[in-house]
Amino acid sequence: MTDTERQEEEVEVLMNIVEDGMFSADIMQNAVTKEREYWLKFVFNNITFVVILPSDYPSRSPPRLVPSSKHLKYLNESDFDAIDMELRARHQSAQDVIMFDWYQWTQEYLENHQKLQTPTPTDNQPRTITPPPVSEPDRHIEIHRGPELLDRKSKFVCFVAKCQTQSDVDWFYEELHTDKKVAKATHNVLAYRLVDPKIESYNDDGEDGAGGTLLDLLQKLQLWDVAVCVSRWFGGILLYSDRFKDFQVVTRNALEEFGFLNQEQAQSGKKKGGKKR
């Protein structure tokens, strides 16, 4: 079997064994080598680990555990290092697929070591300063949830809000993540355009190219003071470039349903005679 076939088989096993919502996988392109890579997301209680499978895993390269400052909120740095070392050591020893074995080991390790609650610091302990949450906007911002789009077991949902400032956008994105289901999505891709000051930006959230695709749609529709966020839950089947069409379709549907488009905008860019999903 090739490395690609072994990776696909391993991902399929994980999808069938790991509890729903605790594991997801997506295909990405390495920005440097341009080669395909699997990005695996494991959720252990409060902690999310992202593991990258290089194109030549498992025959040569080991999996890579992506570090994040969020880990240290619930883990000691030494615990994270131990989990990372275990991942690489298992591959070096087996030179074979090892993700499920590592998953089981990590699950047991965290049950014994995870800091579920931060202890009260004493005078001899360093104090952790928690950054303040994003402040709520001065005015009411209504978040609209568009209809779901299903494509080969992957689910896409677009959220839309009228935003006039960067603070509005920040609140909108943070507020969505208070929903546990949204927070566990494989990707939460954001795009927005603001008039004053003029800002156009996006966040791919690990889905390279998706944010730019959404921003391009907002530009073509000539929409301003609006933010959109598309949540995608990966269904285990690779969609390749079709996923970008899904991002745009689910976003356009939401914008149209909640009155963000006038009649001319609603017809703009639509192809006649296309197949309905």
N, C-alpha and C positions, 0 to 999 in steps of 0.2 A: 504494500500500500504506500502511496505517496504521503508526504507530510500533510498536504491539504486534506486528503481523505481521512487520515487519522485524526486530524483536528475536528473535522465535521462529525465524525463518529463519536468523539469524546464530548463535543458540545451536545449532541443528541442525547447521550447518556445522562449528562447533567440536567438537561431540560426535563427528562422523564423522572429523575430521582429526587432532585432538590425541590423542596416545598415551593409552591406557587408564590411568586412575588419576592422570593429570596435569591433568584438567579436570573440573569438575562445575558444575552450575547449579541454582538453586532460586528459587522465587518467594516474595517476602516482601511484607508490607504496611508502608508507611512509617508510623511511629508518630505523626507530626505531620500529614501530608497525607492519610493513610489510602489512598493510591494504591498500586497494585502496582509492585514493582520486582524486576528480576532481580538476584540475587547470584551472581556468577561467581567460582569459585575456581580459580586457576591454580597449579600446583606446578612450580617450577624448582629442581631439585636439593634443597637444604635449605630453600628459601624458598617460602612460600605467600603469594600475593597475592590479596586479595579486591577485586573491582571491582563497583560497583553501577551498574546501568543505570537511570536515572530513567524514569518513565513517558513523558516527552516526548523521550527519546533515540530516534533520532538527529536528529530535526528541529530541536530547540532545545537542550536541555541536554546537556553532555558527560558521559561516564562519570566516576565518582568512585572513585579509588583509596583504599582504607581503610588508614590508617596503623596500624602496630603496633610495639610495642617489640621484638618478635621479629625484625623485619627488620634491626635494627641489630646483631644478633648475627653476621650474615653480610655486611652491607652497610654501607658508609659512608653517612652521612646525605646527603651530596652525590649519591651514586649513586641513592638512593631518590628524591630530589627530581628528578633527571634523568629517571627513569622516569615519574614523575608528570607532569612538564612535557611529555614526549613524548606521553603519552596525551591530554592536553588540547589540545596543539598540532595533533595529527593530526585531532581532531574539528573544531577551529576551521577548519582548512584544507579539509577534505573535506565537512563538514556531512552526513556519511553514516556508515554502519556502518564501523567501523575496528578492531574488536577483534582480528581475525585478523592484520591488518597489524601492530598493536601487539604482539601475542603473539610474532610472528616477530622483530620488532625487539628486544624485551626479551630473548628467548632468546639472541640474538647478543650483545647488550650485556653480559649477565651472564657469558657465556663469557669475555669479555675483562676484566671488572671485579670479578666476585664474589670475595669473600674466603673461599675454601674453608677456609683455616686462619688462625687468629688469630696474628699474628707475636708473638714474644717481646718484651715491652716493654723499652725501655732506660730509663736514668735520665731521659732527656729526653722520654719518651713517657708518656701517661697510662696507668695500669694499670686493667684491667677486672676487677672483682670479680664472680665468678660466684656467685649465691645458692646455698646448700646445697640438695640435693635433699630431697624430702619423705622423712622418716625412716620406716623400715619399722615396722609395728606390733609391739608386744611379743608378740602371739599370732599364730598362723597364721590367715590369712584366705583362704578358698577362693573363687575366682571361678568362677561357673558360666556357661557359654555356652548360651543357649537356641537352639531351632530357628529357622532362617531363615524369613522371610515375604517372598514376592515379590508385588509389586503393580505391574503395568504397567511392568516393567523396574527399578523401584526395589526395593532390598533392605533389609530391616530385620532386625537381630539384637539381642537383649536380653542383657545381662550382669547377673548378680545376685550380691550378696555380703551376708553377715551382718556388719554394722558396728555398733559400740557407741559410737564416739567420732568427733568431727570429723576427727581424725587418721587414723582408719580409712578414712573416706570419701575424704579427700584422697589417701591411698595407693592406694586402689582405682581412682580416676579417673586418677591418674598412671600406675599400672601398666598400665592398658588402653592408654594412649597409647604404651607401649613397643612395641606391636605395630604395625608399619608400615601394615598394612592398615586397622586401626582409626584410626590417626592421619590417614590420608588420606580417611576418611569425610567426606561432605558435612556431617554433623552428628553429634555425640556428646552426646546429651541426657541429663542427670543429674537424678535426684530421690532424696530420702532422708528418713527420719524416725528420730530418735534419742530415746530415753527420758530419759536422765540425763546431761547436762542436756537438757531438752526442746528439740529443734531440728527444724524442718521446712523444707526448702529445696529449690531446684532450680536448674539451669543450662540455659537454652534452647540455648546454643551456636549462636546465629544462627537457630534455628527458633522464631520467636515463638509462644508458646502451648503448645509441646510439653512443656516442663518442667512447667508447671502441670497439663497433662493427666495426666502420669505421677504427680505428687504427689496429684492428686485420686483416682486409682485406688488408691494406697497408703492414702489416708485412708478410702475406702469399704470397703476390705478390712480396715481396722483393723490394719495391719501396722506394727510398730515395730522399730527396730534393724536396718533393712534399707536397702540402696542398690541402685538399678537404673540402668543406663545403656543407652540404645538408640542403636545406630549405624545411620545411614541413608546408603546410597549412592544418590544420585539417578540415575534411569535415563533422564532426558531427556523424560519425559512428566509434565506437571503433575497432581498428585493433588488439589489444593485441600483441602477439609475432610476428604476421605477419609484423608489421611495421619495425622490425629490418631487415627482409629479404628485404623489400622495400628499406631501407637505403643502403644496400649492393648492390642490383641490380642496382639502379640508379647511384651509384658511379662507379661500374665496367663498366657500359655502357659509362659513360663520359670518364673514363680513356682510354677505348679502342677506342672510337671515335676520340679522339684528340691525339692519337699516344703515350700515356704514357706506353703502354704495347707492348712487343714484342710478336711474335706468341706463344711462349711457355707460357708466362704469361697470354695471352688472353684465352688459353685453360685450365689453371690451376684452379681447383676447380669447373669447370662447370660440371653439372650433365647431363648425356645423357638421352634423352627421357622425359625430364621435360616438363611441360605445359607452353606454352607461355602466357604471361599476355596480 
